[in-house]
Amino acid sequence: MRSTDTPVPSAGSATDALGAPEVVEHTVETRLKAGLLPLLAEADLLDSPAIWGSVATPAGAFRLEPVRPGRDLELLTGWMNDPEVAAYWELAGPAAVTAAHLRAQLDGDGRSIPCLGLLDGTPMSYWEIYRADLDPLSRHYPARPHDTGIHLLIGDGTNRGRGLGTTLLRAVADMVLGNRPRCTRVIAEPDIRNTPSVSAFLSSGFRCSAEIDLPEKRAALMIRERALRNLL
């Protein structure tokens, strides 16, 4: 983090207008406030996905829009109760189950943001963009500062099985890298049993770095490197 350009005088080191030493009160308090400024600048941990805009894909214009439970809860609850989704997300049940999952993120400090994925304006997928280096996941792999993780599900079964996941994963990884200059890697950890998901990550430029044991699953650690972005 870059320090402030304005020096903060130490106690007893300030001078008056004539150059004579004088006592400066509250110097420590001033120093603390100045030190907090860089932290405040990083308060938005994910660089505002809400303003990342849309990107053109072979399937249409795609964008991420942060979830609003009052508007989106019914739709997301329906998706979570789809058997293909429930097998891996394990959030089937009444709306309260989905609401609690969303609330844990929305009431947090901004390190995970639940989003709808809109294709040509139509909500058709759910995404979680999160700081992998600040997540419990970081205890299971050699994390780097600002690693950014993604979770996703395709909500409508008619959109599955035709390569759309690969298209959208490539688009979202590009969005993350294009809008988060401090991020050098996009991370994902799909269930190793979810072969279609793992294949979609591989086809969209991720590599399988390892298999890792997480509390809820055995996962494929997928990594998309910024250094390879222009080669894909």
MDAnalysis code that builds the backbone (N, CA, C; Angstrom):
import MDAnalysis as mda
import numpy as np

u = mda.Universe.empty(696, n_residues=232, atom_resindex=np.repeat(np.arange(232), 3), trajectory=True)
u.add_TopologyAttr("name", ["N", "CA", "C"] * 232)
u.add_TopologyAttr("resid", np.arange(1, 233))
u.add_TopologyAttr("resname", ["MET", "ARG", "SER", "THR", "ASP", "THR", "PRO", "VAL", "PRO", "SER", "ALA", "GLY", "SER", "ALA", "THR", "ASP", "ALA", "LEU", "GLY", "ALA", "PRO", "GLU", "VAL", "VAL", "GLU", "HIS", "THR", "VAL", "GLU", "THR", "ARG", "LEU", "LYS", "ALA", "GLY", "LEU", "LEU", "PRO", "LEU", "LEU", "ALA", "GLU", "ALA", "ASP", "LEU", "LEU", "ASP", "SER", "PRO", "ALA", "ILE", "TRP", "GLY", "SER", "VAL", "ALA", "THR", "PRO", "ALA", "GLY", "ALA", "PHE", "ARG", "LEU", "GLU", "PRO", "VAL", "ARG", "PRO", "GLY", "ARG", "ASP", "LEU", "GLU", "LEU", "LEU", "THR", "GLY", "TRP", "MET", "ASN", "ASP", "PRO", "GLU", "VAL", "ALA", "ALA", "TYR", "TRP", "GLU", "LEU", "ALA", "GLY", "PRO", "ALA", "ALA", "VAL", "THR", "ALA", "ALA", "HIS", "LEU", "ARG", "ALA", "GLN", "LEU", "ASP", "GLY", "ASP", "GLY", "ARG", "SER", "ILE", "PRO", "CYS", "LEU", "GLY", "LEU", "LEU", "ASP", "GLY", "THR", "PRO", "MET", "SER", "TYR", "TRP", "GLU", "ILE", "TYR", "ARG", "ALA", "ASP", "LEU", "ASP", "PRO", "LEU", "SER", "ARG", "HIS", "TYR", "PRO", "ALA", "ARG", "PRO", "HIS", "ASP", "THR", "GLY", "ILE", "HIS", "LEU", "LEU", "ILE", "GLY", "ASP", "GLY", "THR", "ASN", "ARG", "GLY", "ARG", "GLY", "LEU", "GLY", "THR", "THR", "LEU", "LEU", "ARG", "ALA", "VAL", "ALA", "ASP", "MET", "VAL", "LEU", "GLY", "ASN", "ARG", "PRO", "ARG", "CYS", "THR", "ARG", "VAL", "ILE", "ALA", "GLU", "PRO", "ASP", "ILE", "ARG", "ASN", "THR", "PRO", "SER", "VAL", "SER", "ALA", "PHE", "LEU", "SER", "SER", "GLY", "PHE", "ARG", "CYS", "SER", "ALA", "GLU", "ILE", "ASP", "LEU", "PRO", "GLU", "LYS", "ARG", "ALA", "ALA", "LEU", "MET", "ILE", "ARG", "GLU", "ARG", "ALA", "LEU", "ARG", "ASN", "LEU", "LEU"])
u.atoms.positions = np.array([
    [0.839, -1.188, 0.000],
    [0.000, 0.000, 0.000],
    [0.875, 1.239, 0.000],
    [0.487, 2.218, -0.770],
    [1.278, 3.431, -0.852],
    [0.992, 4.304, 0.346],
    [2.040, 4.880, 0.960],
    [1.841, 5.745, 2.122],
    [1.466, 7.134, 1.669],
    [0.918, 7.910, 2.619],
    [0.528, 9.267, 2.281],
    [1.745, 10.094, 1.920],
    [1.588, 11.041, 0.998],
    [2.692, 11.881, 0.561],
    [3.005, 12.984, 1.558],
    [2.080, 13.253, 2.483],
    [2.272, 14.328, 3.441],
    [2.889, 13.788, 4.708],
    [4.110, 14.230, 5.075],
    [4.736, 13.693, 6.291],
    [3.989, 14.127, 7.529],
    [3.935, 13.241, 8.513],
    [3.285, 13.537, 9.778],
    [4.370, 13.771, 10.813],
    [4.430, 14.943, 11.457],
    [5.508, 15.242, 12.388],
    [5.464, 14.334, 13.597],
    [6.657, 13.992, 14.118],
    [6.748, 13.215, 15.343],
    [6.631, 14.149, 16.530],
    [6.265, 13.594, 17.688],
    [6.126, 14.404, 18.883],
    [7.452, 15.072, 19.203],
    [7.434, 16.398, 19.436],
    [8.621, 17.138, 19.812],
    [9.465, 17.566, 18.630],
    [9.084, 17.213, 17.372],
    [9.923, 17.543, 16.236],
    [9.401, 18.712, 15.433],
    [8.194, 19.202, 15.731],
    [7.615, 20.291, 14.964],
    [8.263, 21.610, 15.358],
    [8.151, 22.596, 14.490],
    [8.666, 23.933, 14.784],
    [7.559, 24.940, 14.592],
    [7.728, 26.127, 15.286],
    [6.753, 27.186, 15.073],
    [7.205, 28.032, 13.894],
    [6.500, 29.129, 13.622],
    [6.792, 29.956, 12.462],
    [8.199, 30.526, 12.504],
    [8.821, 30.674, 13.692],
    [10.162, 31.237, 13.819],
    [11.237, 30.157, 13.827],
    [10.841, 28.910, 13.670],
    [11.803, 27.823, 13.644],
    [12.120, 27.245, 14.992],
    [11.480, 27.746, 16.054],
    [11.751, 27.230, 17.392],
    [10.924, 25.976, 17.641],
    [11.486, 25.047, 18.382],
    [10.729, 23.816, 18.675],
    [9.479, 24.131, 19.477],
    [8.448, 23.394, 19.225],
    [7.243, 23.538, 20.021],
    [6.637, 22.171, 20.228],
    [5.823, 22.036, 21.254],
    [5.179, 20.765, 21.558],
    [3.933, 20.630, 20.709],
    [3.797, 19.514, 20.041],
    [2.614, 19.258, 19.221],
    [1.782, 18.204, 19.922],
    [0.548, 18.538, 20.251],
    [-0.334, 17.613, 20.937],
    [-1.083, 16.762, 19.921],
    [-1.529, 15.592, 20.376],
    [-2.355, 14.685, 19.562],
    [-1.620, 14.182, 18.330],
    [-0.277, 14.193, 18.362],
    [0.474, 13.722, 17.203],
    [0.205, 12.245, 16.925],
    [0.161, 11.438, 17.972],
    [-0.075, 10.007, 17.794],
    [-1.421, 9.766, 17.150],
    [-2.433, 10.496, 17.585],
    [-3.765, 10.343, 16.997],
    [-3.736, 10.688, 15.513],
    [-3.014, 11.763, 15.143],
    [-2.914, 12.153, 13.747],
    [-2.230, 11.069, 12.920],
    [-1.167, 10.476, 13.483],
    [-0.442, 9.435, 12.767],
    [-1.336, 8.219, 12.514],
    [-2.138, 7.860, 13.508],
    [-3.027, 6.717, 13.329],
    [-4.051, 6.980, 12.237],
    [-4.591, 8.172, 12.228],
    [-5.582, 8.492, 11.210],
    [-4.963, 8.439, 9.819],
    [-3.749, 8.997, 9.685],
    [-3.081, 8.956, 8.392],
    [-2.805, 7.518, 7.966],
    [-2.444, 6.676, 8.908],
    [-2.156, 5.283, 8.593],
    [-3.370, 4.503, 8.146],
    [-4.537, 4.947, 8.548],
    [-5.765, 4.243, 8.170],
    [-6.226, 4.579, 6.762],
    [-5.730, 5.659, 6.194],
    [-6.221, 6.087, 4.887],
    [-6.041, 5.028, 3.794],
    [-4.866, 4.381, 3.706],
    [-4.747, 3.339, 2.679],
    [-5.714, 2.195, 2.887],
    [-6.028, 1.884, 4.153],
    [-6.981, 0.802, 4.418],
    [-8.369, 1.184, 3.946],
    [-8.729, 2.432, 4.155],
    [-10.033, 2.893, 3.693],
    [-10.125, 2.816, 2.178],
    [-9.025, 3.063, 1.496],
    [-9.020, 3.004, 0.039],
    [-9.267, 1.588, -0.465],
    [-8.984, 0.573, 0.366],
    [-9.186, -0.804, -0.033],
    [-10.447, -1.403, 0.583],
    [-11.319, -0.539, 1.090],
    [-12.520, -1.030, 1.758],
    [-13.372, -1.868, 0.818],
    [-13.384, -1.516, -0.470],
    [-14.115, -2.319, -1.446],
    [-13.200, -3.469, -1.871],
    [-13.363, -4.615, -1.260],
    [-12.418, -5.708, -1.430],
    [-12.445, -6.332, -2.812],
    [-13.520, -6.096, -3.571],
    [-13.632, -6.742, -4.871],
    [-13.795, -5.749, -6.017],
    [-13.438, -4.494, -5.793],
    [-13.397, -3.518, -6.879],
    [-14.729, -3.401, -7.633],
    [-15.827, -3.506, -6.904],
    [-17.157, -3.183, -7.414],
    [-17.601, -3.953, -8.659],
    [-17.893, -5.253, -8.546],
    [-18.433, -5.987, -9.698],
    [-19.678, -5.343, -10.286],
    [-20.396, -4.573, -9.477],
    [-21.622, -3.937, -9.969],
    [-21.358, -2.989, -11.128],
    [-20.136, -2.467, -11.237],
    [-19.861, -1.502, -12.306],
    [-18.875, -2.054, -13.332],
    [-18.739, -3.367, -13.385],
    [-17.840, -3.953, -14.366],
    [-18.402, -3.879, -15.772],
    [-19.702, -3.687, -15.903],
    [-20.308, -3.579, -17.218],
    [-20.519, -4.930, -17.882],
    [-20.886, -4.897, -19.155],
    [-21.164, -6.129, -19.892],
    [-20.043, -6.418, -20.876],
    [-19.954, -7.683, -21.246],
    [-18.958, -8.103, -22.235],
    [-19.671, -8.876, -23.331],
    [-19.147, -8.760, -24.531],
    [-19.711, -9.510, -25.657],
    [-19.149, -10.920, -25.647],
    [-20.027, -11.900, -25.779],
    [-19.609, -13.297, -25.878],
    [-20.273, -13.906, -27.105],
    [-19.812, -15.074, -27.559],
    [-20.483, -15.721, -28.694],
    [-21.962, -16.025, -28.422],
    [-22.343, -16.065, -27.139],
    [-23.738, -16.369, -26.792],
    [-24.581, -15.110, -26.609],
    [-23.953, -13.952, -26.569],
    [-24.686, -12.708, -26.336],
    [-23.971, -11.814, -25.343],
    [-24.595, -10.700, -25.003],
    [-24.003, -9.761, -24.043],
    [-24.210, -10.291, -22.629],
    [-23.136, -10.344, -21.867],
    [-23.203, -10.920, -20.525],
    [-22.722, -9.898, -19.504],
    [-23.411, -9.878, -18.357],
    [-22.976, -9.010, -17.265],
    [-23.351, -9.639, -15.924],
    [-22.663, -9.185, -14.885],
    [-22.950, -9.593, -13.516],
    [-23.698, -8.479, -12.812],
    [-24.686, -8.876, -12.031],
    [-25.466, -7.901, -11.265],
    [-25.617, -8.428, -9.839],
    [-25.129, -7.687, -8.848],
    [-25.245, -8.167, -7.464],
    [-26.683, -8.518, -7.104],
    [-26.827, -9.608, -6.357],
    [-28.148, -10.107, -5.967],
    [-28.848, -9.128, -5.037],
    [-30.151, -8.979, -5.257],
    [-31.034, -8.259, -4.333],
    [-32.087, -9.258, -3.870],
    [-32.004, -9.719, -2.614],
    [-32.912, -10.783, -2.165],
    [-34.387, -10.484, -2.387],
    [-34.802, -9.251, -2.175],
    [-36.210, -8.929, -2.356],
    [-36.698, -9.155, -3.768],
    [-35.793, -9.037, -4.710],
    [-36.134, -9.230, -6.124],
    [-35.817, -10.632, -6.604],
    [-34.727, -11.237, -6.106],
    [-34.168, -12.434, -6.723],
    [-34.362, -13.725, -5.936],
    [-34.849, -13.654, -4.708],
    [-34.871, -14.837, -3.852],
    [-35.702, -15.967, -4.445],
    [-36.872, -15.666, -4.968],
    [-37.725, -16.721, -5.513],
    [-37.028, -17.433, -6.671],
    [-36.408, -16.673, -7.557],
    [-35.706, -17.261, -8.698],
    [-34.566, -18.153, -8.228],
    [-33.765, -17.658, -7.310],
    [-32.612, -18.426, -6.837],
    [-33.034, -19.673, -6.063],
    [-34.117, -19.568, -5.302],
    [-34.615, -20.743, -4.572],
    [-35.023, -21.839, -5.543],
    [-35.659, -21.452, -6.632],
    [-36.031, -22.427, -7.653],
    [-34.816, -23.120, -8.244],
    [-33.771, -22.349, -8.510],
    [-32.561, -22.944, -9.061],
    [-31.901, -23.886, -8.055],
    [-31.862, -23.492, -6.795],
    [-31.215, -24.325, -5.779],
    [-31.952, -25.647, -5.567],
    [-33.219, -25.693, -5.944],
    [-34.002, -26.923, -5.796],
    [-33.994, -27.789, -7.047],
    [-33.296, -27.357, -8.084],
    [-33.096, -28.200, -9.254],
    [-32.169, -29.354, -8.831],
    [-32.547, -30.591, -9.067],
    [-31.724, -31.717, -8.593],
    [-30.270, -31.660, -9.042],
    [-30.020, -31.201, -10.275],
    [-28.639, -31.145, -10.755],
    [-27.824, -30.111, -9.982],
    [-28.468, -29.038, -9.575],
    [-27.795, -28.001, -8.785],
    [-27.652, -28.458, -7.336],
    [-28.743, -28.981, -6.783],
    [-28.753, -29.366, -5.375],
    [-27.708, -30.433, -5.054],
    [-27.365, -31.264, -6.025],
    [-26.395, -32.334, -5.791],
    [-25.047, -31.790, -5.349],
    [-24.712, -30.561, -5.777],
    [-23.403, -30.000, -5.439],
    [-23.486, -28.769, -4.538],
    [-24.554, -28.000, -4.640],
    [-24.680, -26.808, -3.799],
    [-25.295, -27.127, -2.448],
    [-26.114, -28.178, -2.386],
    [-26.720, -28.645, -1.134],
    [-27.498, -27.536, -0.422],
    [-28.274, -26.778, -1.196],
    [-29.097, -25.705, -0.633],
    [-30.564, -25.891, -0.993],
    [-30.967, -27.119, -1.293],
    [-32.372, -27.386, -1.581],
    [-33.198, -27.146, -0.328],
    [-34.457, -26.762, -0.529],
    [-35.335, -26.513, 0.603],
    [-36.100, -25.219, 0.419],
    [-36.738, -24.722, 1.470],
    [-37.528, -23.488, 1.362],
    [-36.650, -22.273, 1.122],
    [-37.308, -21.166, 0.814],
    [-36.594, -19.924, 0.511],
    [-35.684, -19.486, 1.652],
    [-36.031, -19.842, 2.876],
    [-35.215, -19.436, 4.023],
    [-33.799, -20.005, 3.944],
    [-33.653, -21.177, 3.327],
    [-32.325, -21.784, 3.198],
    [-31.458, -20.945, 2.266],
    [-32.012, -20.606, 1.110],
    [-31.275, -19.758, 0.165],
    [-31.031, -18.379, 0.751],
    [-32.031, -17.829, 1.428],
    [-31.894, -16.498, 2.019],
    [-30.754, -16.450, 3.028],
    [-30.625, -17.491, 3.840],
    [-29.556, -17.527, 4.837],
    [-28.192, -17.587, 4.159],
    [-28.103, -18.339, 3.060],
    [-26.843, -18.435, 2.326],
    [-26.452, -17.072, 1.746],
    [-27.417, -16.364, 1.213],
    [-27.148, -15.034, 0.652],
    [-26.801, -14.042, 1.746],
    [-27.550, -14.107, 2.854],
    [-27.368, -13.133, 3.919],
    [-25.985, -13.222, 4.536],
    [-25.433, -14.429, 4.609],
    [-24.093, -14.577, 5.171],
    [-23.071, -13.778, 4.375],
    [-23.302, -13.634, 3.075],
    [-22.400, -12.847, 2.243],
    [-22.757, -11.356, 2.277],
    [-24.039, -11.057, 2.163],
    [-24.478, -9.664, 2.086],
    [-24.246, -8.912, 3.387],
    [-24.250, -9.625, 4.506],
    [-23.993, -8.988, 5.803],
    [-22.511, -9.006, 6.172],
    [-21.677, -9.545, 5.294],
    [-20.249, -9.624, 5.575],
    [-19.529, -8.336, 5.222],
    [-18.215, -8.415, 5.087],
    [-17.401, -7.227, 4.854],
    [-17.125, -6.950, 3.389],
    [-17.760, -7.700, 2.488],
    [-17.577, -7.460, 1.061],
    [-16.582, -8.384, 0.404],
    [-16.094, -9.388, 1.132],
    [-15.108, -10.284, 0.530],
    [-15.753, -11.336, -0.357],
    [-17.081, -11.460, -0.342],
    [-17.806, -12.363, -1.238],
    [-19.082, -11.669, -1.680],
    [-19.309, -11.625, -2.992],
    [-20.458, -10.908, -3.525],
    [-21.277, -11.862, -4.391],
    [-22.524, -12.161, -3.987],
    [-23.388, -13.006, -4.814],
    [-23.975, -12.194, -5.964],
    [-23.943, -12.768, -7.158],
    [-24.382, -12.042, -8.357],
    [-25.262, -12.926, -9.238],
    [-26.174, -12.288, -9.945],
    [-26.864, -12.931, -11.047],
    [-26.039, -12.733, -12.307],
    [-26.027, -13.745, -13.161],
    [-25.430, -13.597, -14.482],
    [-26.543, -13.397, -15.487],
    [-26.505, -12.267, -16.202],
    [-27.548, -11.939, -17.169],
    [-26.991, -12.070, -18.580],
    [-27.671, -12.832, -19.396],
    [-27.293, -13.008, -20.789],
    [-28.348, -12.319, -21.651],
    [-27.919, -11.293, -22.378],
    [-28.852, -10.454, -23.146],
    [-30.006, -9.980, -22.265],
    [-29.683, -9.652, -21.021],
    [-30.659, -9.080, -20.103],
    [-31.475, -10.081, -19.315],
    [-31.316, -11.370, -19.596],
    [-32.113, -12.395, -18.918],
    [-31.277, -13.104, -17.851],
    [-31.741, -13.122, -16.586],
    [-31.009, -13.866, -15.544],
    [-31.012, -15.360, -15.856],
    [-29.815, -15.950, -15.918],
    [-29.744, -17.374, -16.265],
    [-28.662, -18.124, -15.498],
    [-27.941, -17.434, -14.606],
    [-26.898, -18.102, -13.835],
    [-26.662, -17.346, -12.537],
    [-26.056, -18.043, -11.599],
    [-25.727, -17.458, -10.299],
    [-24.227, -17.595, -10.078],
    [-23.611, -16.508, -9.579],
    [-22.161, -16.461, -9.391],
    [-21.848, -15.921, -8.004],
    [-20.765, -16.399, -7.450],
    [-20.192, -15.803, -6.246],
    [-18.756, -15.427, -6.564],
    [-18.470, -14.136, -6.487],
    [-17.127, -13.626, -6.709],
    [-16.544, -13.346, -5.332],
    [-15.415, -13.952, -4.998],
    [-14.929, -13.838, -3.624],
    [-13.404, -13.741, -3.579],
    [-12.909, -13.177, -2.499],
    [-11.473, -13.070, -2.281],
    [-10.958, -14.425, -1.765],
    [-10.389, -15.209, -2.647],
    [-9.920, -16.545, -2.257],
    [-8.807, -16.464, -1.218],
    [-7.998, -15.404, -1.277],
    [-6.894, -15.294, -0.326],
    [-7.365, -14.943, 1.077],
    [-8.609, -14.484, 1.220],
    [-9.171, -14.161, 2.530],
    [-10.206, -15.192, 2.971],
    [-10.378, -16.229, 2.181],
    [-11.377, -17.267, 2.418],
    [-10.708, -18.464, 3.115],
    [-11.482, -19.275, 3.852],
    [-10.898, -20.505, 4.418],
    [-10.207, -21.377, 3.380],
    [-10.592, -21.246, 2.099],
    [-9.921, -21.986, 1.036],
    [-8.411, -21.752, 1.050],
    [-7.981, -20.570, 1.470],
    [-6.555, -20.224, 1.430],
    [-5.708, -21.119, 2.333],
    [-6.360, -21.824, 3.262],
    [-5.615, -22.747, 4.121],
    [-5.285, -24.061, 3.405],
    [-5.837, -24.231, 2.201],
    [-5.677, -25.496, 1.496],
    [-4.832, -25.382, 0.226],
    [-4.326, -24.198, -0.063],
    [-3.456, -24.050, -1.228],
    [-2.556, -22.838, -0.997],
    [-1.448, -22.688, -1.722],
    [-0.549, -21.543, -1.532],
    [-1.133, -20.269, -2.142],
    [-1.954, -19.592, -1.383],
    [-2.663, -18.411, -1.880],
    [-1.709, -17.241, -2.093],
    [-2.092, -16.377, -3.041],
    [-1.381, -15.131, -3.283],
    [-2.321, -13.967, -2.987],
    [-1.787, -12.802, -2.615],
    [-2.644, -11.649, -2.342],
    [-3.547, -11.330, -3.537],
    [-4.804, -11.103, -3.240],
    [-5.819, -10.708, -4.222],
    [-6.246, -11.837, -5.158],
    [-5.871, -13.096, -4.872],
    [-6.484, -14.205, -5.610],
    [-7.998, -14.046, -5.530],
    [-8.662, -14.199, -6.651],
    [-10.116, -14.013, -6.703],
    [-10.784, -15.304, -7.126],
    [-11.725, -15.770, -6.316],
    [-12.389, -17.035, -6.583],
    [-13.754, -16.853, -7.214],
    [-14.225, -17.878, -7.891],
    [-15.565, -17.857, -8.473],
    [-16.272, -19.186, -8.205],
    [-17.560, -19.071, -7.871],
    [-18.483, -20.205, -7.841],
    [-19.566, -19.890, -8.860],
    [-20.140, -20.892, -9.487],
    [-21.226, -20.617, -10.421],
    [-22.160, -21.801, -10.541],
    [-23.355, -21.480, -10.984],
    [-24.311, -22.498, -11.416],
    [-25.115, -21.926, -12.567],
    [-25.428, -22.796, -13.515],
    [-26.326, -22.430, -14.613],
    [-27.723, -22.772, -14.156],
    [-28.587, -21.777, -14.066],
    [-29.868, -21.969, -13.411],
    [-30.901, -22.725, -14.217],
    [-30.918, -22.508, -15.505],
    [-31.941, -23.118, -16.354],
    [-31.344, -24.330, -17.046],
    [-31.969, -25.492, -16.845],
    [-31.454, -26.717, -17.432],
    [-31.322, -26.666, -18.939],
    [-32.114, -25.832, -19.609],
    [-32.037, -25.745, -21.071],
    [-30.726, -25.101, -21.521],
    [-30.036, -24.431, -20.593],
    [-28.762, -23.791, -20.937],
    [-27.554, -24.664, -20.623],
    [-27.790, -25.864, -20.120],
    [-26.691, -26.753, -19.773],
    [-26.392, -27.725, -20.910],
    [-25.153, -28.194, -20.933],
    [-24.790, -29.237, -21.879],
    [-24.553, -28.781, -23.296],
    [-24.381, -27.478, -23.511],
    [-24.122, -26.993, -24.871],
    [-22.948, -26.016, -24.938],
    [-22.078, -26.110, -23.943],
    [-20.865, -25.303, -23.975],
    [-20.989, -23.903, -23.426],
    [-22.162, -23.564, -22.905],
    [-22.357, -22.197, -22.416],
    [-21.508, -21.927, -21.178],
    [-21.322, -22.955, -20.333],
    [-20.506, -22.766, -19.139],
    [-19.088, -22.337, -19.490],
    [-18.510, -22.963, -20.496],
    [-17.164, -22.598, -20.937],
    [-17.116, -21.148, -21.402],
    [-18.095, -20.755, -22.189],
    [-18.151, -19.380, -22.705],
    [-18.232, -18.370, -21.571],
    [-19.092, -18.632, -20.595],
    [-19.289, -17.679, -19.507],
    [-18.112, -17.677, -18.535],
    [-17.518, -18.835, -18.285],
    [-16.342, -18.871, -17.415],
    [-15.199, -18.061, -18.014],
    [-14.997, -18.184, -19.298],
    [-13.949, -17.403, -19.949],
    [-14.254, -15.916, -19.822],
    [-15.532, -15.554, -20.006],
    [-15.917, -14.147, -19.930],
    [-15.738, -13.581, -18.527],
    [-16.170, -14.341, -17.522],
    [-16.083, -13.832, -16.149],
    [-14.621, -13.767, -15.690],
    [-13.814, -14.759, -16.045],
    [-12.395, -14.687, -15.700],
    [-11.756, -13.458, -16.329],
    [-12.097, -13.163, -17.574],
    [-11.577, -11.961, -18.230],
    [-12.065, -10.692, -17.532],
    [-13.320, -10.703, -17.077],
    [-13.856, -9.545, -16.364],
    [-13.102, -9.311, -15.061],
    [-12.852, -10.389, -14.335],
    [-12.119, -10.261, -13.072],
    [-10.730, -9.677, -13.315],
    [-10.007, -10.250, -14.261],
    [-8.643, -9.802, -14.524],
    [-8.611, -8.401, -15.123],
    [-9.636, -8.056, -15.891],
    [-9.684, -6.736, -16.499],
    [-10.051, -5.632, -15.532],
    [-10.753, -5.984, -14.461],
    [-11.233, -4.969, -13.523],
    [-10.537, -4.998, -12.172],
    [-9.712, -6.018, -11.935],
    [-9.010, -6.119, -10.658],
    [-7.506, -6.156, -10.928],
    [-6.882, -4.997, -11.113],
    [-5.470, -4.963, -11.516],
    [-4.527, -5.636, -10.535],
    [-4.907, -5.745, -9.264],
    [-4.029, -6.386, -8.284],
    [-4.159, -7.906, -8.277],
    [-5.157, -8.409, -8.964],
    [-5.385, -9.855, -9.018],
    [-4.564, -10.464, -10.155],
    [-3.773, -11.473, -9.842],
    [-2.978, -12.152, -10.871],
    [-3.525, -13.530, -11.219],
    [-4.478, -14.026, -10.405],
    [-5.013, -15.363, -10.662],
    [-6.489, -15.428, -10.297],
    [-7.246, -16.156, -11.104],
    [-8.636, -16.483, -10.783],
    [-8.652, -17.945, -10.339],
    [-9.344, -18.195, -9.229],
    [-9.323, -19.512, -8.580],
    [-10.725, -20.113, -8.568],
    [-10.804, -21.426, -8.698],
    [-12.084, -22.130, -8.527],
    [-11.803, -23.497, -7.921],
    [-12.818, -24.069, -7.275],
    [-12.631, -25.376, -6.643],
    [-13.887, -26.219, -6.806],
    [-14.222, -26.597, -8.065],
    [-15.401, -27.438, -8.274],
    [-15.212, -28.834, -7.683],
    [-16.312, -29.428, -7.297],
    [-16.303, -30.806, -6.807],
    [-15.689, -31.700, -7.881],
    [-14.749, -32.534, -7.486],
    [-14.055, -33.384, -8.451],
    [-15.022, -34.334, -9.155],
    [-16.174, -34.612, -8.520],
    [-17.167, -35.503, -9.133],
    [-17.957, -34.810, -10.231],
    [-17.931, -33.476, -10.236],
    [-18.728, -32.704, -11.190],
    [-17.947, -32.571, -12.495],
    [-17.919, -33.645, -13.238],
    [-17.108, -33.698, -14.462],
    [-17.447, -32.602, -15.461],
    [-18.736, -32.296, -15.724],
    [-19.027, -31.214, -16.671],
    [-18.448, -29.873, -16.235],
    [-18.497, -29.596, -14.924],
    [-17.952, -28.333, -14.428],
    [-16.439, -28.287, -14.591],
    [-15.762, -29.349, -14.197],
    [-14.303, -29.396, -14.332],
    [-13.906, -29.240, -15.802],
    [-14.618, -29.891, -16.693],
    [-14.321, -29.796, -18.127],
    [-14.513, -28.379, -18.637],
    [-15.566, -27.709, -18.149],
    [-15.816, -26.336, -18.576],
    [-14.677, -25.412, -18.140],
    [-14.185, -25.598, -16.918],
    [-13.052, -24.782, -16.459],
    [-11.826, -25.029, -17.331],
    [-11.532, -26.294, -17.614],
    [-10.365, -26.612, -18.438],
    [-10.495, -25.998, -19.827],
    [-11.681, -26.032, -20.383],
    [-11.899, -25.506, -21.738],
    [-11.859, -23.984, -21.791],
    [-12.014, -23.333, -20.630],
    [-12.038, -21.866, -20.619],
    [-10.709, -21.262, -20.184],
    [-9.658, -22.074, -20.129],
    [-8.331, -21.535, -19.864],
    [-7.792, -21.766, -18.471],
    [-8.538, -22.462, -17.624],
    [-8.035, -22.813, -16.301],
    [-7.195, -24.094, -16.414],
    [-6.274, -24.257, -15.475],
    [-5.541, -25.507, -15.365],
    [-5.860, -26.140, -14.015],
    [-5.821, -27.448, -13.962],
    [-6.038, -28.147, -12.699],
    [-4.703, -28.241, -11.978],
    [-4.564, -27.477, -10.899],
    [-3.306, -27.412, -10.170],
    [-3.135, -28.578, -9.205],
    [-4.244, -29.033, -8.624],
    [-4.172, -30.101, -7.627],
    [-5.568, -30.566, -7.290],
    [-5.651, -31.681, -6.586],
    [-6.891, -32.101, -5.948],
    [-6.723, -31.831, -4.456],
    [-7.716, -31.160, -3.863],
    [-7.609, -30.777, -2.462],
    [-8.831, -31.259, -1.689],
    [-8.615, -31.607, -0.438],
    [-9.700, -32.053, 0.425],
    [-10.208, -30.875, 1.238],
    [-11.440, -30.460, 0.941],
    [-12.108, -29.392, 1.677],
    [-13.094, -30.030, 2.650],
    [-13.575, -29.284, 3.633],
    [-14.485, -29.887, 4.618],
    [-15.719, -30.534, 4.005],
    [-16.208, -29.969, 2.898],
    [-17.466, -30.460, 2.336],
    [-17.304, -31.270, 1.063],
    [-16.065, -31.360, 0.535],
    [-15.906, -32.063, -0.741],
    [-14.423, -32.269, -1.055],
    [-14.157, -33.153, -2.003],
    [-12.843, -33.230, -2.630],
    [-12.942, -32.410, -3.908],
    [-12.038, -31.465, -4.056],
    [-12.182, -30.480, -5.123],
    [-10.992, -30.492, -6.066],
    [-11.256, -30.053, -7.287],
    [-10.188, -29.778, -8.246],
    [-9.827, -28.304, -8.113],
    [-8.583, -28.013, -7.765],
    [-8.145, -26.628, -7.659],
    [-7.814, -26.126, -9.055],
    [-8.652, -25.219, -9.559],
    [-8.500, -24.694, -10.907],
    [-7.928, -23.280, -10.830],
    [-6.952, -22.981, -11.688],
    [-6.290, -21.680, -11.668],
    [-6.198, -21.116, -13.083],
    [-6.611, -19.868, -13.218],
    [-6.453, -19.130, -14.481],
    [-5.471, -17.991, -14.230],
    [-4.355, -18.004, -14.923],
    [-3.270, -17.055, -14.701],
    [-3.450, -15.806, -15.556],
    [-3.204, -14.627, -14.957],
    [-3.217, -13.394, -15.742],
    [-2.166, -13.451, -16.859],
    [-1.019, -14.053, -16.574],
    [0.070, -14.068, -17.536],
    [-0.323, -14.758, -18.846],
    [-1.314, -15.636, -18.783],
    [-1.743, -16.353, -19.982],
    [-2.963, -15.740, -20.651],
    [-3.423, -14.613, -20.113],
    [-4.699, -14.065, -20.571],
    [-4.706, -13.777, -22.059],
    [-3.642, -13.207, -22.596],
    [-3.621, -12.819, -24.005],
    [-3.294, -13.979, -24.937],
    [-3.014, -15.149, -24.348],
    [-2.693, -16.313, -25.173],
    [-3.886, -17.220, -25.382],
    [-5.000, -16.930, -24.662],
    [-6.160, -17.822, -24.711],
    [-7.169, -17.355, -25.754],
])
